[in-house]
Amino acid sequence: MITPPTGSEGNPAARSGAHGATVHREGMVAAVRLQDQGAPARFAVDLVTQAPSPGKISAGGERIRLVWIGQRRVPGITAGRWLRIEGFLSVHQDVPTVYNPRYELLAGAPHEHRS
């Protein structure tokens, strides 16, 4: 189930004490975070649960950072790609984060939210 943000604090997962809970989300890769060549290998992206509305730049819904430790890139995961993910929720620097999530590449933007 997709949970929309509530209140002025942004992401409900970061505040709800859900640390360590298993999360299942479907969303769009809004940003790919590149690392310096000298930095430890990790690939990070920001996943948003709602695509931007036509004419808007920023996406809505919940934002979760996905981090693959030991990877500099993950084939098929690029900005704008839709994913279904599963993993354990952590909060790192007040950002809901899932490390080494299981994922499925989706064909495109869903017309209806699936649970």
Residue, then its C-alpha position, 0 to 999 in steps of 0.5 A: m500500500i502506498t502511504p502519502p506524506t502527512g503534515s509539514e514534516g514530509n515523509p511519514a515513514a521517517r516519523s512513525g517509528a517504522h524503522g526495521a519494518t518491511v516496506h513494499r512500494e511502487g514508484m518512479v526513480a526521481a533522482v540517481r545519486l552518483q558517487d565519487q570514484g574514490a568513494p566506497a562502491r554504492f548506488a543510490v536513487d530516490l524513489v517517489t510514489q507519485a509521478p509529477s503532474p503534467g507541467k510540474i517538475s517535482a513529484g509527490g507522494e512518499r520519497i524513499r532512498l534506495v541504496w545498493i551497497g557494493q554497486r556503482r550502478v544497477p542495470g535497468i535502474t535509471a531516472g524516470r524508471w518505475l520500480r516495485i521494491e521490497g526491503f527493510l526500512s531504515v532512517h539515515q539522516d532523517v531520510p527513509t532508506v532501504y538498503n539492498p532492496r529487492y526490486e522489479l522493473l515495471a513497464g511504465a507508469p501505472h494507471e492505478h495504484r496497485s497494492 
